[in-house]
Amino acid sequence: MHLYVRVAPSADSTWNVPVSRVRIRIDRIACDGRGLCAEILPELITLDDWGFPIVSEAVVPEEIVDVAEDAVEVCPKLALWLEAVTTGGKEKG
């Protein structure tokens, strides 16, 4: 599997950076709290009392990266993206 992530969260971005480890990120300004992401990826996204997502800081486990990509793709406001993990060889705990 070859995973590609957007460099920045914008409507005209393309999947262009090959990576093996990613985190899911959210643009809280763009998000309007529809909750589709939490329905698709409850392992890493929960909703607050107003329906806005709370995103885990954890690295997306390899076995659910495809599901994370689906959550990014269905966001109607393009408020989610996958970010490459760059820790210089050290995992943030």
C-alpha positions as CSV (number, residue, x, y, z in Angstrom):
1,M,0.0,0.0,0.0
2,H,1.2,3.5,-0.9
3,L,-0.4,6.2,1.2
4,Y,-0.3,9.8,-0.1
5,V,-1.3,12.8,2.0
6,R,-2.1,16.4,1.2
7,V,0.6,18.9,2.1
8,A,-2.0,21.5,3.2
9,P,-5.8,21.4,3.7
10,S,-7.2,23.1,0.7
11,A,-9.8,22.3,-2.0
12,D,-7.2,22.2,-4.8
13,S,-4.6,20.1,-3.0
14,T,-3.6,16.7,-4.3
15,W,-2.4,13.5,-2.6
16,N,1.2,14.0,-3.3
17,V,3.5,13.1,-0.4
18,P,4.3,9.4,0.1
19,V,4.4,8.5,3.8
20,S,4.1,5.5,6.0
21,R,2.9,7.1,9.3
22,V,0.2,9.8,9.6
23,R,-1.9,11.7,12.1
24,I,-5.4,13.1,11.3
25,R,-5.7,16.9,11.6
26,I,-8.6,19.3,11.6
27,D,-9.2,22.9,10.6
28,R,-11.5,24.0,13.4
29,I,-12.4,27.1,11.5
30,A,-13.6,25.2,8.4
31,C,-15.4,22.5,10.4
32,D,-19.2,23.0,10.8
33,G,-19.7,20.0,13.1
34,R,-21.6,17.6,10.9
35,G,-19.9,14.6,12.6
36,L,-19.4,12.4,9.5
37,C,-15.7,11.9,10.4
38,A,-16.6,10.5,13.9
39,E,-19.1,8.1,12.3
40,I,-16.5,6.8,10.0
41,L,-13.5,6.9,12.3
42,P,-14.7,6.5,15.9
43,E,-11.3,5.0,16.9
44,L,-9.7,8.4,16.6
45,I,-12.5,11.0,16.5
46,T,-15.1,11.7,19.1
47,L,-17.6,14.6,19.2
48,D,-17.9,17.3,21.8
49,D,-21.3,18.4,23.3
50,W,-21.9,20.6,20.3
51,G,-21.1,18.0,17.7
52,F,-17.6,19.2,16.8
53,P,-14.8,16.6,16.4
54,I,-12.2,16.0,19.0
55,V,-9.3,14.4,17.1
56,S,-6.8,12.0,18.8
57,E,-3.1,13.1,18.6
58,A,-2.1,9.4,18.1
59,V,-0.5,8.1,14.9
60,V,-3.2,6.4,12.8
61,P,-2.7,2.7,13.1
62,E,-1.6,1.1,9.8
63,E,-4.7,-1.2,9.8
64,I,-7.1,1.8,9.7
65,V,-5.3,4.2,7.5
66,D,-7.7,3.4,4.7
67,V,-10.6,4.3,7.0
68,A,-8.8,7.6,7.9
69,E,-8.5,8.4,4.3
70,D,-12.2,7.8,3.8
71,A,-13.0,10.2,6.7
72,V,-10.9,12.9,5.0
73,E,-12.6,12.3,1.7
74,V,-16.1,12.6,3.0
75,C,-15.7,15.8,4.9
76,P,-18.0,18.2,3.2
77,K,-16.0,21.3,4.4
78,L,-12.6,19.8,3.6
79,A,-11.7,20.4,7.2
80,L,-9.7,17.1,7.7
81,W,-6.4,16.1,6.4
82,L,-3.7,13.5,7.1
83,E,-0.3,14.9,8.2
84,A,2.9,13.0,7.9
85,V,4.6,12.1,11.2
86,T,8.0,13.7,11.3
87,T,9.6,13.0,14.6
88,G,13.2,12.4,13.6
89,G,13.0,8.8,14.6
90,K,11.5,9.4,18.0
91,E,7.9,8.6,18.7
92,K,6.0,11.2,20.7
93,G,4.5,9.5,23.8
